[in-house]
């Protein structure tokens, strides 16, 4: 199939690459043209404005936005939708708040556009491993996207699914990230306990490697912990300062609104706030995990500010 991708940052660029390798025609646009040009040798057809991107697609057009949540998404979707016509498909694959998605869907569908929200997980590893895709929208629109979804996912029949109507994809991804907060916090606390038991002189990289095989706590996060600890078991270069992207906050708020007790997720969010006030090995490991799975910037010991996108 053919589609346009707006936003060629860490996630968008690798998604474009995976689609190109899967034989799809991809037209790409990024606000910084050098990122667009970098993908041309790999088969991307460059566009230098949203208007140009839309004009180079045949109907029904599919335009997939991978830009940071918030005002950037709002502006991008508004501009793209103004160039599309009834029957075209507009996709938001970023981490938008699901209530914003519901609001946008109402205005886009009133004009006959299909609006699909795709909660996307996989970070910087999605290119090689595939992405987990949580899709919300009308069945007709999802079927139009199926070839791309099957290519982006780890396998055509694994790692993606149509989870419900518009808004459901971003809602499921929001809760996914809330769970992620809790899992990361548990690992970080456990390894800080190990790190604090000085008389045993434990090799934390060794412990992580042992747990990776056969243990009930084995997971991809643990694989990434082992990788981070192999590089520097004391994490000396990473400041104990952990950012949050906002999805953990939304999950906690939703739990409150639904009267659902979620103490682990809530406290894991609070722990990130605490990390900004005190030194701890757990906070260093949390920051290292975010860097390992998502390529998120970390603050370097000594106070250097992060510079990567979407940190």
N, C-alpha and C positions, 0 to 999 in steps of 0.2 A: 504494500500500500504506500501512499504518499502522505506526508504530514509536515507541518511546519512546527519548529520548536523555537519559542521565544525564551531566552535566558540560557546561556551556555557557560554557566559557572561550573563548580565541581560536579554537581549532580546532572545538570542539563547536558553538559558536554559528553559525559560518559554514557548517558542515555542515548544521545545522538549517535555515538560510536557504536553502541550495541545494536541499534536499529540499522545503521549502515551495514554492519557486518552480517546482519540478518537479511540483507537484500532489499531493504525499504528505500524509497526515495525520500530524503530529508532536506528540507529547506530550513536554514537556521539564521536567526538574528540575535545579536547581543548588543547591548548599549555600547560596549567597548568593542570596536570593530576588530581589534587584534585577536580577540578570542574566536570570532567568527572565522577569520582568515586562517587561524591555526588548524581548523578542522577541514579546510578545503582539500588538502592533499589526501585526506581519508575518505573523500567522496561527498562531503557536505556541499550543497548548493547555497552559496551565500546570499543573504539579503541584508540591506543596510538601513531598512526601516520596516516597521510593522506593515505599512501599506504595501511595500514591495513584496514582503513575504506572502501576504494574502493574495496578491495579484498573480503569484507564480504557482498557486495551487489550483487544481481542478475541483469542481464540485462533485459531491458535497465536500467542502473543505474541512480539514481537521487541523486545528491550531492548538498546540499543547504549550502551556505556560509553566516555566520552571524558574520562578523569581521569588525573592524573599517575601514572606508573609507581611501583610500590613499595607501601607500606602503604595508601595511599589506594585504589589499585586493588584490593588484597586485601580491604579492608573493604567496598568498594562492590559487588564481584562476589559476595561472601559474602552480603551483605544482599539483593541483587537475586535471587540464585539461590534463597534461602529462600522468596521470594514466588512463584516460577515453578513450573510443573508439567510433567510429561513431555510432550514434543513442542514446548515453547516453545524459543525461540532466544535465547541470551545471547551478545553480541558484545563483545569487547575490542578497541577501535580505537586504544588507546594504545601507547606504546613499551615494552611489557612484555618482560622477558627470556623467551626462548622456552622455557627449562626450567621457569620458573614457569607458563607456559601449559600445558605438558604435564602438570604436576602438577595444575593446576586442572581440566583437561579430564577427567582420570581420576575426580575426585570428582564433577564435574557429570554426566558421562555415566552414571555409576553410578545416578543418579537419573532417567535418561531425558531429560535436557536436551541440547539441541544447543549446543555451545560452539564459536564461530567466532572466530578471531583475524584481524584485519585490520590489517596494517602500512599506515599512512597517511602519505603524503607530499604536500606541497603548501603547507604553512605558511599564512601569511596571504593567499596568492594563490589558494588553492583555491576560494574562493567564485566568482571570476570565471573562472578557468582550468580548474577541475576538479581532482580529487585523483587521485594515483596510489595504487591500492589493491591490496595483495598479500594474498590471501585464503587462509587455511588452515582446513580443516574438512571435514565430511562433505558429499558432493555434494547430498544432500537439503536440508541446511540452507542451503547456498550458493544453491540454486535459489529457496528462499523469500526470500532477500535480494536476488536478482538485480535486481528493479525499483529498489531503492534504490541498489545498486552502479552500475547503468547511469546513474542520475541524478547521482550524486556524481562519477563519472569524467569526464574531458574529453569523451568521446563514449561512446555505448553499447557500442561495440566496440573502444575504445581506452583504454589507461591503467589497466586493471584486469584481474585474472585470478585464477582458482582455481589456486594454485601447488602445492597438496598437502594432506596431512592436517593435522589440528590441530597447531599449532606451526610449521608451514612458513611461514605468513604473517609471523609475528614474526621468524623466522630470516632470511627474505629481507630484511625491512626493516632488521634489524640490520646485515647486510652492506652494504646500500644506504647506511646512514649511515657505515659505515667507509670506503666508497669516497668518499663526500662529504667526509670529513675530508681524505683525500689530495688530492682535487681542489682544495679550498679552500686547503690549504697550498701547493700548487704555484703557484697564482695569487698568493697573498700574498707568497711568496718572490720571484717574478718581478717583481712591482710594487715590492718593496723595492729590488731591484737597479736598476730604472729610477729610483726616487726618490733613490737614492744617487749617481747620475751627475750631479752638480751642474753640471758645465761645459756640458752640453747643454741645461739648463733645460727638460727635457721636460714637456709638459703631459700628465699621466697620464690625465686624463679624455679627452683627444683620442686617446691611444693605445688606450684601452679601446673607444672608439667605432669606431676603425679596425678593430680585431680582431673586433668584433661581426659584421662582414659579410665573408664570403668566406674568413675565416681558419679553419684547422683547429682552432684552440683556441676557437672561438666556442661559447657555451653560455648557458643561462639564468643560471648563476652570473656569467658575464661581463657579462650585461645588468644584473644587480644591482650589480656592481662599478661599472659606468658610472654608474648611478643614484646610488650612494653618493658617488662622486667628483664628480658634478655638484653635489651639495649642499655639499661641502667637500673639496677635493682633498688637503688636508693632514690631514684627519680630526682636527682640533684638539680637538674636543669629546669624542672617544672615548678612553678609557683603554686602553692596550695589555694588556688582561687578558681572556683568552678562556676562557669556561666550557666544560665538556663535559657532555653529558646522560647519559652512561653507556654509550651504544650502541657508541661507539668502543672503549671498554675491553672490552666483551663480545666484539666482533669480534676483537680482538687475542688475547684468551684462547682463543677458539674456534680461531683459527689455530694457536696453540701446541698445543692439545689434538689437532688434526688433523694436526700436523706439516706445515702449509702455510706456506711462507715468505711473509710479508706485510710487508716492510720499509717500504714507503711509508706504509701505514696506521699501522703501529706508530710510526714516527718522527713522523707528523703528530699523533698523540696526545701524544707526548712534547713536541712543540713547544708544545702548549697548556699543558702544565705549565710549560715554560720562560717562557711569556708572563707567568706570575704572579710572575716574579722579576726581569724586566728590561724596559726600554723598547725597543720596536721598531715601525717602521712596519708591518711584516708583521702583527704582532699587532693593531694598530689596524684594519687592513683585514679580518682574520679576524673580529674583533668586529663590524665594520660589515656583513659579509656575513651573519652570523647574524641581525643586526637586520633586514636587508633581506628575507631569505626567510622568516624565521619570526617576526618581531616580537619576538625575544628582547631582553631588557633588556641594555644595555651600561653599564659603569661609566663615568661621566663623568670627564674629566680633572679632577684635584683630589681624587679619591678617593670621590666619591659612590657609594653602593651601588646596585645595580639593584633595581627594584621590580616589574617586570612578572612575570606568571605564568610558571612553568616556565622561568625564566631559566637 
